[in-house]
Amino acid sequence: LHNRLLNYGYVVTGSPAPGTTEFAFKGGLGITVLLTERGLYFQSSFDTNGIFEISQTASEFTDDDAFAKYDPQADGWEEF
């Protein structure tokens, strides 16, 4: 996932704890990402473009059954 984030235009901004890496989207949009050993967490300001970019990235990362995406609107994991 680390390399995929880099390929999608994210840059490493830090490592707040062992086994974690923080990223920011180099296109701006107020997107930050935290990669841990147990999950990938996206955060954005209330920018519509940022939220769209996060959704697109998460969907592309889950284009096979290697990873799952939680969909809070459906109150469950997105179906593959």
C-alpha positions as CSV (number, residue, x, y, z in Angstrom):
1,L,0.0,0.0,0.0
2,H,2.9,2.3,0.7
3,N,4.1,2.1,-2.9
4,R,0.6,2.4,-4.3
5,L,0.0,5.6,-2.4
6,L,3.2,7.0,-3.8
7,N,2.1,6.0,-7.3
8,Y,-1.2,7.8,-6.8
9,G,0.4,11.1,-6.0
10,Y,0.8,11.0,-2.2
11,V,4.0,12.0,-0.4
12,V,5.3,10.8,2.9
13,T,5.1,13.5,5.6
14,G,6.1,11.6,8.7
15,S,6.1,8.5,10.8
16,P,4.4,9.3,14.1
17,A,4.9,5.9,15.6
18,P,6.7,2.6,14.7
19,G,4.8,0.8,11.9
20,T,2.9,3.9,10.8
21,T,3.4,6.3,8.0
22,E,1.6,9.6,7.3
23,F,1.0,10.9,3.8
24,A,-0.4,14.0,2.1
25,F,-1.9,14.3,-1.3
26,K,0.6,16.3,-3.3
27,G,-2.3,17.8,-5.4
28,G,-3.5,19.6,-2.2
29,L,-7.2,19.1,-1.4
30,G,-6.5,18.8,2.3
31,I,-6.1,15.1,2.2
32,T,-4.0,13.2,4.8
33,V,-3.5,9.5,5.1
34,L,-2.3,7.3,7.9
35,L,-1.0,3.8,7.0
36,T,-0.7,1.4,9.9
37,E,-0.1,-2.3,10.1
38,R,-3.8,-2.9,10.4
39,G,-5.4,-0.3,8.2
40,L,-5.3,2.7,5.8
41,Y,-7.2,5.8,7.0
42,F,-8.0,8.8,4.9
43,Q,-9.0,12.2,6.2
44,S,-10.0,15.4,4.3
45,S,-11.3,18.8,4.9
46,F,-14.9,19.2,3.7
47,D,-13.6,19.9,0.2
48,T,-15.8,18.0,-2.3
49,N,-12.8,17.4,-4.6
50,G,-10.8,15.9,-1.7
51,I,-13.7,13.6,-0.7
52,F,-14.1,12.5,-4.3
53,E,-10.3,11.8,-4.6
54,I,-10.3,9.7,-1.4
55,S,-13.3,7.7,-2.7
56,Q,-11.7,7.1,-6.0
57,T,-8.4,6.0,-4.5
58,A,-10.1,3.7,-2.0
59,S,-12.2,2.1,-4.7
60,E,-9.2,1.6,-7.0
61,F,-7.3,0.0,-4.1
62,T,-10.1,-2.5,-3.6
63,D,-10.4,-3.5,-7.2
64,D,-9.8,-7.1,-6.2
65,D,-10.3,-9.1,-3.1
66,A,-6.9,-8.3,-1.5
67,F,-8.4,-5.3,0.4
68,A,-11.9,-4.3,1.6
69,K,-13.5,-0.9,1.9
70,Y,-16.0,0.0,4.6
71,D,-19.0,1.9,3.3
72,P,-20.6,3.8,6.1
73,Q,-23.6,4.7,4.0
74,A,-24.4,1.0,3.5
75,D,-23.3,0.2,7.0
76,G,-21.0,-2.5,5.9
77,W,-18.1,-3.6,3.7
78,E,-18.2,-2.9,0.0
79,E,-18.9,-6.0,-2.1
80,F,-16.2,-7.1,-4.5
